[in-house]
Amino acid sequence: MSIKNKEFENLLLRIDSLEKRLDKLDPVSKRKLPSKKEQVEEIQNNLEEWSKKFPSLDVEFELLKMLDWLKANQKRKKDYKAFFRNWLRKSSNSIEKKVEDVYRYIYGCTNSGDCSTQDSEYKDMYIFCKTCGSQKTIIKSIKS
């Protein structure tokens, strides 16, 4: 039996040395992540912290959108916290790009000076004058 024990020990030593060589060639993350459910619960428990980091976003709504997207596309992630952080970064970048200068448009008649003007936040409106019946056009735009 001692021969078998020595062979077994030698085999374990060889396996150990092979694993060390493999780790040097291709390191494997030793971090064991919790399950999807646990990771999502951790994100939900820290929504207030996420809101402080991304104040321009509705973080709870973004979490629901992310989970819906994962389900619809049948995707699984190893690290949901990292995926959520990147999701929020992309969402906040897209919001910043969509923010445009807000204009108010003043519509007026070109026929006579007795007609009143009307303002609107919409550029493509069909507004008709109650006094003369003609269609009003934009006579001035104001940057808000």
C-alpha positions as CSV (number, residue, x, y, z in Angstrom):
1,M,0.0,0.0,0.0
2,S,2.9,2.4,0.5
3,I,3.7,2.1,-3.2
4,K,0.2,3.2,-4.1
5,N,0.4,6.1,-1.6
6,K,3.7,7.3,-3.1
7,E,2.2,7.0,-6.6
8,F,-0.8,8.9,-5.4
9,E,1.3,11.6,-3.8
10,N,3.4,11.9,-6.9
11,L,0.3,12.3,-9.0
12,L,-1.0,15.0,-6.7
13,L,2.4,16.8,-6.9
14,R,2.3,16.6,-10.7
15,I,-1.2,17.9,-10.9
16,D,-0.3,20.8,-8.6
17,S,2.7,21.7,-10.7
18,L,0.6,21.6,-13.9
19,E,-2.0,23.8,-12.3
20,K,0.6,26.4,-11.3
21,R,2.0,26.4,-14.8
22,L,-1.5,26.9,-16.3
23,D,-2.2,29.8,-13.9
24,K,1.0,31.4,-15.1
25,L,0.0,30.9,-18.8
26,D,-3.7,31.8,-18.5
27,P,-4.6,33.2,-15.0
28,V,-8.2,32.3,-14.0
29,S,-10.1,34.7,-11.8
30,K,-10.3,33.2,-8.4
31,R,-13.2,35.4,-7.4
32,K,-16.4,33.4,-7.0
33,L,-19.4,35.6,-7.7
34,P,-22.8,35.2,-6.1
35,S,-25.8,34.0,-8.1
36,K,-27.7,36.3,-10.4
37,K,-30.5,36.6,-7.8
38,E,-28.1,37.6,-5.0
39,Q,-26.3,40.1,-7.3
40,V,-29.5,41.8,-8.4
41,E,-30.8,41.9,-4.8
42,E,-27.5,43.6,-3.8
43,I,-28.0,46.2,-6.5
44,Q,-31.6,46.8,-5.4
45,N,-30.5,47.2,-1.8
46,N,-28.0,49.9,-2.9
47,L,-30.3,51.9,-5.2
48,E,-29.8,55.0,-3.1
49,E,-26.0,54.8,-3.5
50,W,-26.4,54.3,-7.3
51,S,-28.7,57.3,-7.4
52,K,-26.0,59.5,-5.8
53,K,-23.5,58.3,-8.3
54,F,-25.9,58.9,-11.3
55,P,-28.1,61.8,-10.2
56,S,-29.5,62.5,-13.7
57,L,-31.0,59.0,-14.0
58,D,-34.0,57.2,-12.5
59,V,-31.8,54.3,-11.3
60,E,-34.7,52.0,-10.3
61,F,-36.3,52.4,-13.8
62,E,-32.9,51.8,-15.4
63,L,-32.5,48.5,-13.4
64,L,-35.9,47.4,-14.6
65,K,-34.9,48.2,-18.2
66,M,-31.7,46.3,-17.8
67,L,-33.3,43.2,-16.4
68,D,-36.0,43.4,-19.1
69,W,-33.3,43.7,-21.8
70,L,-31.4,40.7,-20.4
71,K,-34.6,38.6,-20.3
72,A,-35.7,39.7,-23.8
73,N,-32.2,38.9,-25.3
74,Q,-31.7,35.8,-23.2
75,K,-28.4,37.1,-21.9
76,R,-26.6,36.1,-18.7
77,K,-23.7,38.0,-17.2
78,K,-21.0,37.0,-14.8
79,D,-20.9,40.2,-12.9
80,Y,-24.3,42.0,-12.8
81,K,-23.0,44.9,-10.7
82,A,-20.3,45.7,-13.3
83,F,-22.9,45.3,-16.1
84,F,-25.4,47.6,-14.3
85,R,-22.6,50.2,-13.7
86,N,-21.8,50.2,-17.4
87,W,-25.5,50.3,-18.3
88,L,-25.9,53.5,-16.1
89,R,-22.8,55.1,-17.7
90,K,-24.2,54.6,-21.2
91,S,-27.6,55.8,-20.2
92,S,-26.2,59.0,-18.6
93,N,-24.1,59.6,-21.7
94,S,-27.1,59.3,-24.0
95,I,-29.1,61.7,-21.8
96,E,-26.3,64.3,-21.9
97,K,-26.2,64.0,-25.7
98,K,-30.0,64.4,-26.0
99,V,-30.2,67.6,-24.0
100,E,-30.7,70.4,-26.4
101,D,-31.3,74.0,-26.1
102,V,-35.0,74.7,-25.4
103,Y,-36.7,77.2,-27.6
104,R,-39.9,79.1,-27.4
105,Y,-41.5,80.1,-30.7
106,I,-43.6,83.3,-31.1
107,Y,-46.3,82.9,-33.7
108,G,-47.8,86.0,-35.3
109,C,-49.8,87.2,-38.3
110,T,-48.1,88.8,-41.2
111,N,-51.3,90.5,-42.4
112,S,-52.0,93.2,-39.9
113,G,-50.5,94.5,-36.7
114,D,-53.9,94.3,-34.7
115,C,-53.6,90.5,-34.3
116,S,-52.2,89.0,-31.1
117,T,-49.1,86.8,-31.0
118,Q,-49.0,83.4,-29.4
119,D,-46.0,81.5,-28.1
120,S,-45.4,77.8,-28.2
121,E,-42.6,75.3,-27.4
122,Y,-43.4,73.5,-30.7
123,K,-41.8,74.6,-33.9
124,D,-44.1,72.8,-36.4
125,M,-47.5,74.1,-35.4
126,Y,-50.5,75.2,-37.5
127,I,-51.9,78.1,-35.6
128,F,-54.7,80.2,-37.0
129,C,-55.5,83.8,-36.0
130,K,-58.9,84.3,-34.5
131,T,-59.0,87.9,-35.6
132,C,-58.1,87.7,-39.3
133,G,-58.4,83.9,-39.9
134,S,-54.9,83.6,-41.5
135,Q,-52.3,81.1,-40.5
136,K,-49.7,82.4,-38.1
137,T,-46.0,81.9,-38.7
138,I,-43.0,82.0,-36.5
139,I,-41.9,85.6,-36.2
140,K,-39.4,85.1,-33.4
141,S,-37.6,82.3,-31.5
142,I,-36.4,82.6,-28.0
143,K,-33.7,80.4,-26.5
144,S,-34.8,79.5,-22.9
